[in-house]
């Protein structure tokens, strides 16, 4: 009988609906044993999916078809930059003409809306075939992403939480640049009070994707970090100047004109476009709101996020809480946001977990952190079933607990 009870207890340990007395519902489920095992299960599943996808990529290339992922556009941009034709890439019709002969599997609508400085960063990829270029870009930026977060990973459980984070794997499989931008954001904040020149360098490079960097100048103005702002402006301007020098002056008006195309797609792209965009604006458009109303509500959320960030940076001296507020709020500012950008969520997730472990947990923090950790997966899976994009709900909730923690005297 004793042996039977022991076996039954072990079975119940892994039952997600198992309950322990005198614990909150989440505490009954998030016991240490599960926190050790479940991230490993996610990790194994994502590794298996990635190996399958990479085999498909290689098999398609052998048959003359480039993969239908965003990195294919990056690779073409590097080739166009090297050959002096990057200006033409800003025209979606020309990009379509380039993409579709390369692969019969490419069905998505792609656009090139990045500033000229980003195509300059991609230039080294032009000398490589698609597959080596993909692994160089993804592997290099993933290495930077992990090493940027490494100083804040203080336990093996946090490491496994990062390795199994869905946002990491979705960005990896699409070959997008969220590893790069999240690394630049994290390094800007890490070096801010250590070596301002490095912080300025990384912030300047972050403006290769400017709509995610909007709040950074605001908080540096509030805290009087003029040297970082000045240095970042020099770096951003210098890289842009080099790009214009190499690509021609006509590249600037071509880029600015492409922003109107991106705006039109975000406003009128329809469910097949909006389901990939976890912004407040796109979510409301998918729900049927008119463009002015969607902009109004998105603007109110963005303004609230900006004011909350300004207040926290002015009143709170905890660097980790400041960084958590800034990075989570940055995902609420621009209407133009895609699911792979949610790789940024690793920054506030790790920082708020550290704060909870050091100073104790407040109500709903762990539930929201768990939901936000799953958010990239839910943003991809749920729109297949329901015409709804729930990403902004988690980002708003994450910002809420970040701001609330800034008010807590325990930090």
C-alpha positions, -999 to 999 in steps of 0.1 A, spaced: 0 0 0 29 24 8 45 17 -25 12 24 -43 8 58 -25 43 68 -35 36 60 -71 3 79 -70 19 110 -55 45 110 -83 17 108 -109 -2 136 -93 30 157 -92 29 161 -130 -8 165 -132 -14 202 -142 -48 202 -123 -33 188 -91 -39 209 -60 -19 214 -28 -34 228 4 -28 263 16 -13 275 -18 -27 299 -44 -39 283 -76 -7 293 -95 16 282 -66 -1 248 -67 10 244 -103 43 263 -104 62 240 -80 100 238 -85 98 203 -100 75 215 -128 96 246 -134 125 223 -140 108 200 -164 82 219 -185 107 244 -200 128 214 -211 97 199 -228 91 232 -247 128 233 -256 129 198 -270 97 205 -290 111 237 -305 144 220 -313 125 193 -331 104 218 -351 135 238 -360 154 208 -373 124 199 -394 121 234 -407 158 236 -415 156 203 -434 127 218 -454 148 250 -461 177 229 -473 155 206 -494 137 235 -510 170 252 -519 182 220 -535 151 221 -557 156 258 -566 132 273 -541 142 298 -515 123 296 -482 92 317 -478 105 336 -447 116 372 -439 153 364 -441 150 359 -478 142 396 -482 172 404 -460 194 383 -482 181 400 -513 186 434 -497 223 426 -491 226 415 -527 208 447 -539 230 469 -517 262 453 -531 250 458 -567 238 493 -561 201 486 -566 188 489 -530 166 519 -541 145 497 -563 138 473 -534 117 500 -517 91 494 -545 70 464 -535 63 456 -571 100 453 -579 105 432 -548 77 409 -559 94 405 -593 127 396 -576 112 372 -551 88 350 -570 111 338 -597 134 326 -569 108 303 -553 74 289 -562 68 286 -524 68 323 -517 33 334 -512 35 362 -487 35 399 -494 68 414 -485 80 449 -483 113 467 -476 107 495 -452 140 497 -433 162 528 -432 192 526 -455 215 521 -425 200 486 -419 208 474 -454 244 486 -448 246 463 -418 234 434 -440 261 440 -467 285 412 -455 257 386 -462 259 394 -500 290 372 -505 273 341 -491 247 317 -505 213 317 -488 217 289 -462 252 300 -449 240 336 -448 209 326 -428 229 306 -402 255 334 -400 229 361 -394 206 341 -371 235 325 -352 254 357 -348 225 377 -335 213 349 -313 247 348 -297 245 385 -291 210 381 -277 219 354 -252 251 371 -241 233 404 -236 208 387 -213 234 365 -196 244 390 -168 208 389 -156 203 351 -157 211 341 -121 198 306 -119 195 275 -142 157 278 -142 160 313 -157 184 300 -183 160 272 -193 131 297 -193 151 317 -219 161 287 -240 125 275 -241 110 310 -247 87 308 -277 96 344 -289 132 332 -293 123 303 -316 98 322 -338 124 349 -345 150 322 -352 128 303 -377 118 335 -396 154 348 -396 142 382 -385 162 409 -366 145 409 -332 177 393 -317 197 422 -330 173 449 -318 167 433 -284 204 430 -279 210 466 -288 183 477 -264 196 455 -236 232 466 -241 222 503 -242 206 499 -208 233 476 -193 261 501 -202 241 532 -195 256 538 -160 289 519 -167 304 531 -199 283 558 -216 302 556 -249 292 520 -254 256 528 -244 256 556 -270 270 533 -297 244 506 -292 215 532 -290 227 547 -322 227 513 -339 192 506 -325 179 534 -347 183 510 -377 148 500 -365 136 534 -352 100 527 -343 112 504 -314 136 531 -301 112 560 -297 111 560 -259 149 557 -254 156 594 -261 127 604 -238 141 586 -208 176 598 -214 163 634 -216 145 629 -183 176 615 -166 199 641 -181 221 617 -200 231 641 -226 263 625 -236 246 592 -245 220 611 -265 246 631 -283 268 601 -290 238 581 -302 228 608 -326 263 609 -340 264 571 -345 229 570 -361 237 599 -383 271 585 -392 258 551 -402 230 567 -422 255 590 -439 277 561 -449 247 543 -463 236 573 -483 272 578 -495 273 542 -507 238 538 -520 231 572 -534 211 602 -523 179 589 -539 177 562 -513 164 586 -486 132 597 -505 127 561 -516 128 550 -479 105 578 -468 80 570 -495 80 533 -485 68 543 -450 35 554 -466 32 519 -481 39 503 -447 12 526 -431 -13 516 -458 -6 479 -453 -10 482 -415 -43 501 -419 -59 479 -447 -39 447 -447 -69 426 -435 -69 395 -413 -41 377 -431 -19 407 -423 -32 418 -389 -30 383 -374 8 386 -373 7 421 -357 3 422 -319 -2 459 -317 -32 477 -302 -40 493 -336 -39 461 -356 -59 442 -330 -86 469 -330 -87 470 -368 -92 432 -368 -121 437 -344 -138 460 -370 -129 495 -357 -125 522 -382 -90 535 -389 -95 568 -370 -109 550 -339 -82 524 -339 -56 552 -341 -73 570 -313 -73 541 -289 -38 530 -299 -26 566 -293 -42 567 -259 -24 534 -249 9 547 -264 6 580 -246 -2 563 -213 28 539 -218 51 569 -225 39 589 -195 42 559 -172 78 553 -185 87 589 -179 72 588 -144 91 556 -135 124 569 -148 120 601 -129 110 587 -96 125 552 -94 162 545 -90 160 507 -95 178 501 -128 162 467 -134 126 481 -129 134 510 -151 146 488 -179 116 465 -175 92 494 -179 111 509 -209 113 477 -229 78 466 -223 64 501 -230 85 502 -262 63 474 -277 32 496 -272 43 527 -290 43 518 -327 12 505 -346 36 486 -368 47 456 -347 50 419 -357 50 387 -336 88 382 -340 94 415 -322 81 398 -291 115 384 -286 120 417 -267 98 404 -240 126 383 -226 142 415 -212 113 426 -189 105 389 -181 139 382 -168 143 415 -150 109 412 -132 116 376 -123 148 388 -107 129 415 -87 103 390 -76 129 365 -64 149 392 -45 120 413 -30 90 389 -30 60 386 -53 29 408 -55 -5 397 -66 -9 386 -102 28 390 -110 36 354 -116 3 348 -135 11 377 -159 48 367 -162 37 331 -172 11 344 -196 36 368 -212 62 340 -215 36 321 -235 24 352 -254 44 347 -286 30 312 -289 -5 323 -282 -2 352 -307 7 326 -334 -18 298 -324 -50 316 -313 -56 336 -345 -58 303 -364 -89 295 -343 -103 329 -333 -103 362 -352 -85 379 -324 -50 391 -316 -44 391 -278 -8 401 -278 -14 437 -266 -33 424 -235 -1 407 -222 21 437 -231 -2 461 -213 -4 438 -183 34 434 -182 38 472 -182 12 475 -154 31 451 -131 64 468 -140 51 502 -131 34 489 -100 67 474 -88 84 508 -92 59 521 -66 67 493 -42 89 505 -14 105 470 -14 126 479 -44 
